[in-house]
Amino acid sequence: MPEAVPRQPRRDDTAADAGSLERLGRIDPQPVPAPTPSEAPPPPDPAPDPADEQEAADLTTALASAGIDTTDSDKAAVRTLASLDAATVETVTKWLKAKKNTSATK
């Protein structure tokens, strides 16, 4: 078999990837692309409306008055109900008071 012919190492910068060229100082650091919407962190939750917090407290009080023990899922439901309009919250509160009065007469 014939002997291999010695050759000079290749000095072709186009054969390297950008990361290698950057580490060698041959090119400037490459910009990092902005995250896509699916990669972006979710926006922070908005601050709760004080009126919603008051309505949630009113609903919780109405539930307790009706003799209903609230669980964690009940508390989540109360927060969701409290975020609805004031007329809806007032109607639900009246229903609970009516349930209390109906339970008291039985």
VEXDREN-2710 file (C-alpha; in Angstrom, 1 decimal):
% VEXDREN-2710
k/r/px/py/pz
1/MET/0.0/0.0/0.0
2/PRO/1.4/3.4/-0.9
3/GLU/2.4/5.8/1.8
4/ALA/0.0/8.7/2.6
5/VAL/1.0/12.1/1.2
6/PRO/1.4/14.7/4.0
7/ARG/-0.9/17.7/3.6
8/GLN/-1.4/21.0/5.3
9/PRO/-4.4/21.3/7.7
10/ARG/-7.5/22.9/6.2
11/ARG/-8.0/26.5/7.1
12/ASP/-11.5/26.9/5.7
13/ASP/-13.7/29.0/8.1
14/THR/-16.8/28.2/6.1
15/ALA/-16.6/24.6/7.3
16/ALA/-17.1/25.6/11.0
17/ASP/-20.4/26.3/12.7
18/ALA/-21.1/29.8/14.1
19/GLY/-20.7/28.7/17.7
20/SER/-17.1/27.4/17.0
21/LEU/-16.2/30.6/15.1
22/GLU/-17.6/32.7/17.9
23/ARG/-15.5/30.9/20.5
24/LEU/-12.4/31.3/18.3
25/GLY/-13.0/35.0/18.1
26/ARG/-13.5/34.9/14.3
27/ILE/-17.1/36.3/14.3
28/ASP/-19.1/38.6/16.7
29/PRO/-21.5/36.9/19.2
30/GLN/-24.7/36.0/17.4
31/PRO/-28.0/37.5/18.6
32/VAL/-30.4/35.2/20.5
33/PRO/-33.8/35.1/18.9
34/ALA/-36.8/36.3/20.8
35/PRO/-38.9/33.4/22.4
36/THR/-41.9/32.3/20.4
37/PRO/-45.3/32.9/22.1
38/SER/-45.4/29.3/23.3
39/GLU/-42.0/29.7/24.9
40/ALA/-42.7/33.1/26.5
41/PRO/-43.6/33.1/30.2
42/PRO/-47.2/33.7/30.9
43/PRO/-48.2/37.2/31.8
44/PRO/-48.6/37.8/35.6
45/ASP/-52.0/37.5/37.0
46/PRO/-53.7/40.9/37.2
47/ALA/-54.2/42.3/40.7
48/PRO/-57.6/41.2/42.1
49/ASP/-60.3/43.8/42.0
50/PRO/-61.1/45.0/45.6
51/ALA/-64.8/44.8/44.7
52/ASP/-64.4/41.2/43.7
53/GLU/-62.6/40.5/47.0
54/GLN/-65.5/42.0/48.9
55/GLU/-68.1/40.0/46.8
56/ALA/-66.1/36.9/47.5
57/ALA/-66.2/37.6/51.2
58/ASP/-69.9/38.2/51.0
59/LEU/-70.5/34.9/49.2
60/THR/-68.3/33.1/51.7
61/THR/-70.3/34.6/54.6
62/ALA/-73.6/33.6/52.9
63/LEU/-72.3/30.1/52.4
64/ALA/-71.3/29.9/56.1
65/SER/-74.7/31.3/57.1
66/ALA/-76.4/28.7/55.0
67/GLY/-74.5/26.0/56.9
68/ILE/-72.3/25.0/54.0
69/ASP/-68.7/24.2/54.8
70/THR/-66.4/25.4/52.1
71/THR/-63.7/23.2/50.6
72/ASP/-60.7/24.4/48.5
73/SER/-62.7/23.8/45.3
74/ASP/-65.6/25.8/46.8
75/LYS/-63.3/28.7/47.5
76/ALA/-62.1/28.6/43.8
77/ALA/-65.7/28.6/42.7
78/VAL/-66.5/31.6/45.0
79/ARG/-63.5/33.5/43.5
80/THR/-64.8/32.8/40.0
81/LEU/-68.4/33.8/40.9
82/ALA/-67.1/37.0/42.6
83/SER/-65.4/38.0/39.3
84/LEU/-68.9/38.1/37.6
85/ASP/-71.0/41.2/37.6
86/ALA/-72.4/42.6/40.9
87/ALA/-76.0/41.7/40.0
88/THR/-75.1/38.0/39.5
89/VAL/-73.2/37.9/42.8
90/GLU/-76.1/39.5/44.6
91/THR/-78.6/37.0/43.1
92/VAL/-76.4/34.0/44.2
93/THR/-76.2/35.6/47.7
94/LYS/-80.0/35.9/47.8
95/TRP/-80.3/32.2/46.8
96/LEU/-78.0/31.2/49.6
97/LYS/-80.0/33.3/52.1
98/ALA/-83.2/31.8/50.8
99/LYS/-81.7/28.3/51.3
100/LYS/-80.9/29.3/54.9
101/ASN/-84.5/30.4/55.5
102/THR/-85.8/27.2/53.9
103/SER/-83.5/25.0/55.9
104/ALA/-84.5/26.8/59.1
105/THR/-88.2/26.1/58.6
106/LYS/-87.8/22.3/58.0
END
